[in-house]
Amino acid sequence: MSTDSPPVCMRGRTPSTGSCIWWAAGGAGGLAGQTEADYRFLERSLTALRHVSRAFDDDLRRSDAGRSAIVSSPAVSRPLAGGANYAAVKAASEAWARAVAQGFAKDARDRAATPSAASVIFRVNSLDPLVEELADAVVGLWSTDAAALNDTVIELT
């Protein structure tokens, strides 16, 4: 990365190197360059997802149209050594979102009710050119039946 024109940081800077996370995700340094400090910085997004989804779980399950959605990355299915920390946190977030989906489905089954809550994963390469498309897709979640939507991955390209 050139020092002449630093990149715009969309997500902040990593604690150990000050590198922009946008660039750290694409990664230089291979596995050896994946620091604990960088991982812990990225891990905060998973921690936030865990706290928020647990806090709203009952409300979403009891709603007539509960929706939970996360934004993930194709790095989950195509991880690079230089972006291993990023891919690992995104993969864990996807696993958590899928567990939320299983909980929604089980709750509906246990109550012999029609599913009304759904957990969805959006995968995007880069958020910047897709902000409007992502916003429309999120709004569209309430136009789709929860049972058909729950535990789906929606790729936006």
mmCIF file of the C-alpha atoms, coordinates in Angstrom:
data_MODEL
# 
_entry.id   MODEL 
# 
loop_
_atom_site.group_PDB 
_atom_site.id 
_atom_site.type_symbol 
_atom_site.label_atom_id 
_atom_site.label_alt_id 
_atom_site.label_comp_id 
_atom_site.label_asym_id 
_atom_site.label_entity_id 
_atom_site.label_seq_id 
_atom_site.pdbx_PDB_ins_code 
_atom_site.Cartn_x 
_atom_site.Cartn_y 
_atom_site.Cartn_z 
_atom_site.occupancy 
_atom_site.B_iso_or_equiv 
_atom_site.pdbx_formal_charge 
_atom_site.auth_seq_id 
_atom_site.auth_comp_id 
_atom_site.auth_asym_id 
_atom_site.auth_atom_id 
_atom_site.pdbx_PDB_model_num 
ATOM 1   C CA . MET A 1 1   ? 0.000   0.000   0.000  1.00 0.00 ? 1   MET A CA 1 
ATOM 2   C CA . SER A 1 2   ? 1.454   3.319   -1.021 1.00 0.00 ? 2   SER A CA 1 
ATOM 3   C CA . THR A 1 3   ? 1.968   5.991   1.604  1.00 0.00 ? 3   THR A CA 1 
ATOM 4   C CA . ASP A 1 4   ? 1.362   8.664   -1.054 1.00 0.00 ? 4   ASP A CA 1 
ATOM 5   C CA . SER A 1 5   ? -2.392  8.168   -1.164 1.00 0.00 ? 5   SER A CA 1 
ATOM 6   C CA . PRO A 1 6   ? -3.819  6.199   1.762  1.00 0.00 ? 6   PRO A CA 1 
ATOM 7   C CA . PRO A 1 7   ? -7.100  4.371   1.151  1.00 0.00 ? 7   PRO A CA 1 
ATOM 8   C CA . VAL A 1 8   ? -10.369 5.577   2.560  1.00 0.00 ? 8   VAL A CA 1 
ATOM 9   C CA . CYS A 1 9   ? -11.111 3.428   5.592  1.00 0.00 ? 9   CYS A CA 1 
ATOM 10  C CA . MET A 1 10  ? -14.717 2.310   5.608  1.00 0.00 ? 10  MET A CA 1 
ATOM 11  C CA . ARG A 1 11  ? -14.409 0.207   8.759  1.00 0.00 ? 11  ARG A CA 1 
ATOM 12  C CA . GLY A 1 12  ? -11.652 1.754   10.838 1.00 0.00 ? 12  GLY A CA 1 
ATOM 13  C CA . ARG A 1 13  ? -8.034  0.874   11.391 1.00 0.00 ? 13  ARG A CA 1 
ATOM 14  C CA . THR A 1 14  ? -6.539  -2.255  12.890 1.00 0.00 ? 14  THR A CA 1 
ATOM 15  C CA . PRO A 1 15  ? -4.883  -1.798  16.275 1.00 0.00 ? 15  PRO A CA 1 
ATOM 16  C CA . SER A 1 16  ? -1.584  -3.538  15.582 1.00 0.00 ? 16  SER A CA 1 
ATOM 17  C CA . THR A 1 17  ? -0.659  -1.960  12.263 1.00 0.00 ? 17  THR A CA 1 
ATOM 18  C CA . GLY A 1 18  ? -3.011  0.964   11.759 1.00 0.00 ? 18  GLY A CA 1 
ATOM 19  C CA . SER A 1 19  ? -3.853  -0.585  8.393  1.00 0.00 ? 19  SER A CA 1 
ATOM 20  C CA . CYS A 1 20  ? -7.231  0.103   6.956  1.00 0.00 ? 20  CYS A CA 1 
ATOM 21  C CA . ILE A 1 21  ? -9.458  -2.928  7.513  1.00 0.00 ? 21  ILE A CA 1 
ATOM 22  C CA . TRP A 1 22  ? -10.686 -2.592  3.947  1.00 0.00 ? 22  TRP A CA 1 
ATOM 23  C CA . TRP A 1 23  ? -7.136  -3.440  2.856  1.00 0.00 ? 23  TRP A CA 1 
ATOM 24  C CA . ALA A 1 24  ? -6.385  -5.817  5.711  1.00 0.00 ? 24  ALA A CA 1 
ATOM 25  C CA . ALA A 1 25  ? -9.261  -8.004  4.544  1.00 0.00 ? 25  ALA A CA 1 
ATOM 26  C CA . GLY A 1 26  ? -7.576  -8.424  1.152  1.00 0.00 ? 26  GLY A CA 1 
ATOM 27  C CA . GLY A 1 27  ? -4.494  -9.039  3.129  1.00 0.00 ? 27  GLY A CA 1 
ATOM 28  C CA . ALA A 1 28  ? -0.819  -9.032  2.819  1.00 0.00 ? 28  ALA A CA 1 
ATOM 29  C CA . GLY A 1 29  ? 1.448   -11.058 4.987  1.00 0.00 ? 29  GLY A CA 1 
ATOM 30  C CA . GLY A 1 30  ? -0.339  -14.394 4.623  1.00 0.00 ? 30  GLY A CA 1 
ATOM 31  C CA . LEU A 1 31  ? -1.179  -16.314 7.776  1.00 0.00 ? 31  LEU A CA 1 
ATOM 32  C CA . ALA A 1 32  ? 1.877   -14.935 9.537  1.00 0.00 ? 32  ALA A CA 1 
ATOM 33  C CA . GLY A 1 33  ? 0.457   -11.440 9.062  1.00 0.00 ? 33  GLY A CA 1 
ATOM 34  C CA . GLN A 1 34  ? -2.795  -12.313 10.845 1.00 0.00 ? 34  GLN A CA 1 
ATOM 35  C CA . THR A 1 35  ? -2.230  -10.767 14.253 1.00 0.00 ? 35  THR A CA 1 
ATOM 36  C CA . GLU A 1 36  ? -4.169  -11.422 17.427 1.00 0.00 ? 36  GLU A CA 1 
ATOM 37  C CA . ALA A 1 37  ? -4.852  -7.704  17.793 1.00 0.00 ? 37  ALA A CA 1 
ATOM 38  C CA . ASP A 1 38  ? -6.356  -7.533  14.308 1.00 0.00 ? 38  ASP A CA 1 
ATOM 39  C CA . TYR A 1 39  ? -8.501  -10.595 15.016 1.00 0.00 ? 39  TYR A CA 1 
ATOM 40  C CA . ARG A 1 40  ? -9.763  -9.131  18.304 1.00 0.00 ? 40  ARG A CA 1 
ATOM 41  C CA . PHE A 1 41  ? -10.648 -5.895  16.520 1.00 0.00 ? 41  PHE A CA 1 
ATOM 42  C CA . LEU A 1 42  ? -12.690 -7.770  13.903 1.00 0.00 ? 42  LEU A CA 1 
ATOM 43  C CA . GLU A 1 43  ? -14.194 -10.080 16.523 1.00 0.00 ? 43  GLU A CA 1 
ATOM 44  C CA . ARG A 1 44  ? -16.171 -7.161  17.946 1.00 0.00 ? 44  ARG A CA 1 
ATOM 45  C CA . SER A 1 45  ? -18.658 -7.459  15.083 1.00 0.00 ? 45  SER A CA 1 
ATOM 46  C CA . LEU A 1 46  ? -19.393 -11.086 16.054 1.00 0.00 ? 46  LEU A CA 1 
ATOM 47  C CA . THR A 1 47  ? -19.727 -10.114 19.706 1.00 0.00 ? 47  THR A CA 1 
ATOM 48  C CA . ALA A 1 48  ? -22.185 -7.359  18.787 1.00 0.00 ? 48  ALA A CA 1 
ATOM 49  C CA . LEU A 1 49  ? -24.220 -9.794  16.657 1.00 0.00 ? 49  LEU A CA 1 
ATOM 50  C CA . ARG A 1 50  ? -24.380 -12.275 19.535 1.00 0.00 ? 50  ARG A CA 1 
ATOM 51  C CA . HIS A 1 51  ? -25.525 -9.656  22.036 1.00 0.00 ? 51  HIS A CA 1 
ATOM 52  C CA . VAL A 1 52  ? -28.127 -8.052  19.764 1.00 0.00 ? 52  VAL A CA 1 
ATOM 53  C CA . SER A 1 53  ? -29.608 -11.308 18.466 1.00 0.00 ? 53  SER A CA 1 
ATOM 54  C CA . ARG A 1 54  ? -29.960 -12.728 21.978 1.00 0.00 ? 54  ARG A CA 1 
ATOM 55  C CA . ALA A 1 55  ? -31.554 -9.510  23.241 1.00 0.00 ? 55  ALA A CA 1 
ATOM 56  C CA . PHE A 1 56  ? -34.176 -9.498  20.469 1.00 0.00 ? 56  PHE A CA 1 
ATOM 57  C CA . ASP A 1 57  ? -34.640 -13.255 19.987 1.00 0.00 ? 57  ASP A CA 1 
ATOM 58  C CA . ASP A 1 58  ? -37.933 -13.598 21.835 1.00 0.00 ? 58  ASP A CA 1 
ATOM 59  C CA . ASP A 1 59  ? -39.380 -10.442 20.268 1.00 0.00 ? 59  ASP A CA 1 
ATOM 60  C CA . LEU A 1 60  ? -38.449 -11.604 16.754 1.00 0.00 ? 60  LEU A CA 1 
ATOM 61  C CA . ARG A 1 61  ? -39.871 -15.101 17.300 1.00 0.00 ? 61  ARG A CA 1 
ATOM 62  C CA . ARG A 1 62  ? -43.166 -13.699 18.614 1.00 0.00 ? 62  ARG A CA 1 
ATOM 63  C CA . SER A 1 63  ? -43.523 -11.046 15.905 1.00 0.00 ? 63  SER A CA 1 
ATOM 64  C CA . ASP A 1 64  ? -45.783 -11.608 12.878 1.00 0.00 ? 64  ASP A CA 1 
ATOM 65  C CA . ALA A 1 65  ? -42.837 -10.526 10.695 1.00 0.00 ? 65  ALA A CA 1 
ATOM 66  C CA . GLY A 1 66  ? -39.566 -10.838 12.610 1.00 0.00 ? 66  GLY A CA 1 
ATOM 67  C CA . ARG A 1 67  ? -36.465 -10.461 10.474 1.00 0.00 ? 67  ARG A CA 1 
ATOM 68  C CA . SER A 1 68  ? -32.775 -10.716 11.309 1.00 0.00 ? 68  SER A CA 1 
ATOM 69  C CA . ALA A 1 69  ? -30.148 -10.045 8.649  1.00 0.00 ? 69  ALA A CA 1 
ATOM 70  C CA . ILE A 1 70  ? -26.381 -9.769  8.524  1.00 0.00 ? 70  ILE A CA 1 
ATOM 71  C CA . VAL A 1 71  ? -24.024 -8.565  5.827  1.00 0.00 ? 71  VAL A CA 1 
ATOM 72  C CA . SER A 1 72  ? -21.248 -11.020 5.110  1.00 0.00 ? 72  SER A CA 1 
ATOM 73  C CA . SER A 1 73  ? -18.626 -11.574 2.451  1.00 0.00 ? 73  SER A CA 1 
ATOM 74  C CA . PRO A 1 74  ? -17.691 -14.076 -0.254 1.00 0.00 ? 74  PRO A CA 1 
ATOM 75  C CA . ALA A 1 75  ? -14.460 -14.386 1.759  1.00 0.00 ? 75  ALA A CA 1 
ATOM 76  C CA . VAL A 1 76  ? -16.340 -17.009 3.790  1.00 0.00 ? 76  VAL A CA 1 
ATOM 77  C CA . SER A 1 77  ? -16.452 -19.391 0.846  1.00 0.00 ? 77  SER A CA 1 
ATOM 78  C CA . ARG A 1 78  ? -13.181 -18.211 -0.752 1.00 0.00 ? 78  ARG A CA 1 
ATOM 79  C CA . PRO A 1 79  ? -10.860 -17.248 2.120  1.00 0.00 ? 79  PRO A CA 1 
ATOM 80  C CA . LEU A 1 80  ? -7.390  -15.938 1.453  1.00 0.00 ? 80  LEU A CA 1 
ATOM 81  C CA . ALA A 1 81  ? -4.445  -16.500 3.784  1.00 0.00 ? 81  ALA A CA 1 
ATOM 82  C CA . GLY A 1 82  ? -3.949  -12.744 4.062  1.00 0.00 ? 82  GLY A CA 1 
ATOM 83  C CA . GLY A 1 83  ? -7.580  -12.267 5.058  1.00 0.00 ? 83  GLY A CA 1 
ATOM 84  C CA . ALA A 1 84  ? -7.939  -15.282 7.342  1.00 0.00 ? 84  ALA A CA 1 
ATOM 85  C CA . ASN A 1 85  ? -8.938  -13.216 10.391 1.00 0.00 ? 85  ASN A CA 1 
ATOM 86  C CA . TYR A 1 86  ? -11.642 -11.428 8.416  1.00 0.00 ? 86  TYR A CA 1 
ATOM 87  C CA . ALA A 1 87  ? -12.931 -14.640 6.817  1.00 0.00 ? 87  ALA A CA 1 
ATOM 88  C CA . ALA A 1 88  ? -12.965 -16.461 10.168 1.00 0.00 ? 88  ALA A CA 1 
ATOM 89  C CA . VAL A 1 89  ? -15.055 -13.750 11.846 1.00 0.00 ? 89  VAL A CA 1 
ATOM 90  C CA . LYS A 1 90  ? -17.444 -13.568 8.889  1.00 0.00 ? 90  LYS A CA 1 
ATOM 91  C CA . ALA A 1 91  ? -17.787 -17.383 8.876  1.00 0.00 ? 91  ALA A CA 1 
ATOM 92  C CA . ALA A 1 92  ? -18.539 -17.384 12.607 1.00 0.00 ? 92  ALA A CA 1 
ATOM 93  C CA . SER A 1 93  ? -21.126 -14.635 12.075 1.00 0.00 ? 93  SER A CA 1 
ATOM 94  C CA . GLU A 1 94  ? -22.769 -16.680 9.337  1.00 0.00 ? 94  GLU A CA 1 
ATOM 95  C CA . ALA A 1 95  ? -22.840 -19.745 11.585 1.00 0.00 ? 95  ALA A CA 1 
ATOM 96  C CA . TRP A 1 96  ? -24.469 -17.660 14.316 1.00 0.00 ? 96  TRP A CA 1 
ATOM 97  C CA . ALA A 1 97  ? -27.070 -16.293 11.862 1.00 0.00 ? 97  ALA A CA 1 
ATOM 98  C CA . ARG A 1 98  ? -27.852 -19.835 10.704 1.00 0.00 ? 98  ARG A CA 1 
ATOM 99  C CA . ALA A 1 99  ? -28.255 -20.948 14.326 1.00 0.00 ? 99  ALA A CA 1 
ATOM 100 C CA . VAL A 1 100 ? -30.696 -18.054 14.807 1.00 0.00 ? 100 VAL A CA 1 
ATOM 101 C CA . ALA A 1 101 ? -32.576 -19.355 11.747 1.00 0.00 ? 101 ALA A CA 1 
ATOM 102 C CA . GLN A 1 102 ? -32.714 -22.863 13.209 1.00 0.00 ? 102 GLN A CA 1 
ATOM 103 C CA . GLY A 1 103 ? -34.052 -21.417 16.459 1.00 0.00 ? 103 GLY A CA 1 
ATOM 104 C CA . PHE A 1 104 ? -36.793 -19.556 14.591 1.00 0.00 ? 104 PHE A CA 1 
ATOM 105 C CA . ALA A 1 105 ? -37.811 -22.725 12.717 1.00 0.00 ? 105 ALA A CA 1 
ATOM 106 C CA . LYS A 1 106 ? -37.755 -24.881 15.841 1.00 0.00 ? 106 LYS A CA 1 
ATOM 107 C CA . ASP A 1 107 ? -39.823 -22.394 17.796 1.00 0.00 ? 107 ASP A CA 1 
ATOM 108 C CA . ALA A 1 108 ? -42.499 -22.342 15.095 1.00 0.00 ? 108 ALA A CA 1 
ATOM 109 C CA . ARG A 1 109 ? -42.513 -26.171 14.937 1.00 0.00 ? 109 ARG A CA 1 
ATOM 110 C CA . ASP A 1 110 ? -42.741 -26.485 18.719 1.00 0.00 ? 110 ASP A CA 1 
ATOM 111 C CA . ARG A 1 111 ? -45.706 -24.110 18.777 1.00 0.00 ? 111 ARG A CA 1 
ATOM 112 C CA . ALA A 1 112 ? -47.283 -25.790 15.729 1.00 0.00 ? 112 ALA A CA 1 
ATOM 113 C CA . ALA A 1 113 ? -47.344 -22.319 14.189 1.00 0.00 ? 113 ALA A CA 1 
ATOM 114 C CA . THR A 1 114 ? -46.597 -20.952 10.748 1.00 0.00 ? 114 THR A CA 1 
ATOM 115 C CA . PRO A 1 115 ? -43.060 -19.563 10.756 1.00 0.00 ? 115 PRO A CA 1 
ATOM 116 C CA . SER A 1 116 ? -43.106 -15.785 11.016 1.00 0.00 ? 116 SER A CA 1 
ATOM 117 C CA . ALA A 1 117 ? -39.437 -14.999 11.724 1.00 0.00 ? 117 ALA A CA 1 
ATOM 118 C CA . ALA A 1 118 ? -36.483 -15.355 9.391  1.00 0.00 ? 118 ALA A CA 1 
ATOM 119 C CA . SER A 1 119 ? -32.721 -14.988 9.638  1.00 0.00 ? 119 SER A CA 1 
ATOM 120 C CA . VAL A 1 120 ? -30.941 -14.063 6.405  1.00 0.00 ? 120 VAL A CA 1 
ATOM 121 C CA . ILE A 1 121 ? -27.354 -13.580 5.277  1.00 0.00 ? 121 ILE A CA 1 
ATOM 122 C CA . PHE A 1 122 ? -26.463 -11.057 2.578  1.00 0.00 ? 122 PHE A CA 1 
ATOM 123 C CA . ARG A 1 123 ? -23.079 -11.574 0.924  1.00 0.00 ? 123 ARG A CA 1 
ATOM 124 C CA . VAL A 1 124 ? -21.479 -8.626  -0.827 1.00 0.00 ? 124 VAL A CA 1 
ATOM 125 C CA . ASN A 1 125 ? -18.009 -8.149  -2.322 1.00 0.00 ? 125 ASN A CA 1 
ATOM 126 C CA . SER A 1 126 ? -17.944 -4.456  -1.618 1.00 0.00 ? 126 SER A CA 1 
ATOM 127 C CA . LEU A 1 127 ? -20.639 -2.453  0.086  1.00 0.00 ? 127 LEU A CA 1 
ATOM 128 C CA . ASP A 1 128 ? -19.909 0.850   -1.621 1.00 0.00 ? 128 ASP A CA 1 
ATOM 129 C CA . PRO A 1 129 ? -21.447 0.177   -5.066 1.00 0.00 ? 129 PRO A CA 1 
ATOM 130 C CA . LEU A 1 130 ? -24.277 -1.933  -3.613 1.00 0.00 ? 130 LEU A CA 1 
ATOM 131 C CA . VAL A 1 131 ? -25.704 0.276   -0.862 1.00 0.00 ? 131 VAL A CA 1 
ATOM 132 C CA . GLU A 1 132 ? -28.967 0.976   -2.719 1.00 0.00 ? 132 GLU A CA 1 
ATOM 133 C CA . GLU A 1 133 ? -29.351 -2.641  -3.836 1.00 0.00 ? 133 GLU A CA 1 
ATOM 134 C CA . LEU A 1 134 ? -28.728 -3.860  -0.290 1.00 0.00 ? 134 LEU A CA 1 
ATOM 135 C CA . ALA A 1 135 ? -31.228 -1.359  1.127  1.00 0.00 ? 135 ALA A CA 1 
ATOM 136 C CA . ASP A 1 136 ? -33.873 -2.524  -1.359 1.00 0.00 ? 136 ASP A CA 1 
ATOM 137 C CA . ALA A 1 137 ? -33.123 -6.168  -0.549 1.00 0.00 ? 137 ALA A CA 1 
ATOM 138 C CA . VAL A 1 138 ? -33.479 -5.522  3.187  1.00 0.00 ? 138 VAL A CA 1 
ATOM 139 C CA . VAL A 1 139 ? -36.840 -3.792  2.673  1.00 0.00 ? 139 VAL A CA 1 
ATOM 140 C CA . GLY A 1 140 ? -37.852 -6.732  0.454  1.00 0.00 ? 140 GLY A CA 1 
ATOM 141 C CA . LEU A 1 141 ? -37.394 -9.155  3.347  1.00 0.00 ? 141 LEU A CA 1 
ATOM 142 C CA . TRP A 1 142 ? -40.899 -8.270  4.520  1.00 0.00 ? 142 TRP A CA 1 
ATOM 143 C CA . SER A 1 143 ? -42.358 -9.105  1.093  1.00 0.00 ? 143 SER A CA 1 
ATOM 144 C CA . THR A 1 144 ? -41.191 -12.706 1.295  1.00 0.00 ? 144 THR A CA 1 
ATOM 145 C CA . ASP A 1 145 ? -42.706 -15.511 3.335  1.00 0.00 ? 145 ASP A CA 1 
ATOM 146 C CA . ALA A 1 146 ? -40.632 -16.183 6.451  1.00 0.00 ? 146 ALA A CA 1 
ATOM 147 C CA . ALA A 1 147 ? -40.538 -19.941 5.914  1.00 0.00 ? 147 ALA A CA 1 
ATOM 148 C CA . ALA A 1 148 ? -39.120 -19.514 2.394  1.00 0.00 ? 148 ALA A CA 1 
ATOM 149 C CA . LEU A 1 149 ? -36.700 -16.822 3.506  1.00 0.00 ? 149 LEU A CA 1 
ATOM 150 C CA . ASN A 1 150 ? -35.345 -18.305 6.725  1.00 0.00 ? 150 ASN A CA 1 
ATOM 151 C CA . ASP A 1 151 ? -31.757 -19.637 6.604  1.00 0.00 ? 151 ASP A CA 1 
ATOM 152 C CA . THR A 1 152 ? -31.002 -18.244 3.144  1.00 0.00 ? 152 THR A CA 1 
ATOM 153 C CA . VAL A 1 153 ? -27.862 -16.637 1.760  1.00 0.00 ? 153 VAL A CA 1 
ATOM 154 C CA . ILE A 1 154 ? -28.531 -13.828 -0.719 1.00 0.00 ? 154 ILE A CA 1 
ATOM 155 C CA . GLU A 1 155 ? -25.586 -12.954 -2.936 1.00 0.00 ? 155 GLU A CA 1 
ATOM 156 C CA . LEU A 1 156 ? -25.488 -9.341  -4.112 1.00 0.00 ? 156 LEU A CA 1 
ATOM 157 C CA . THR A 1 157 ? -23.010 -8.619  -6.877 1.00 0.00 ? 157 THR A CA 1 
# 
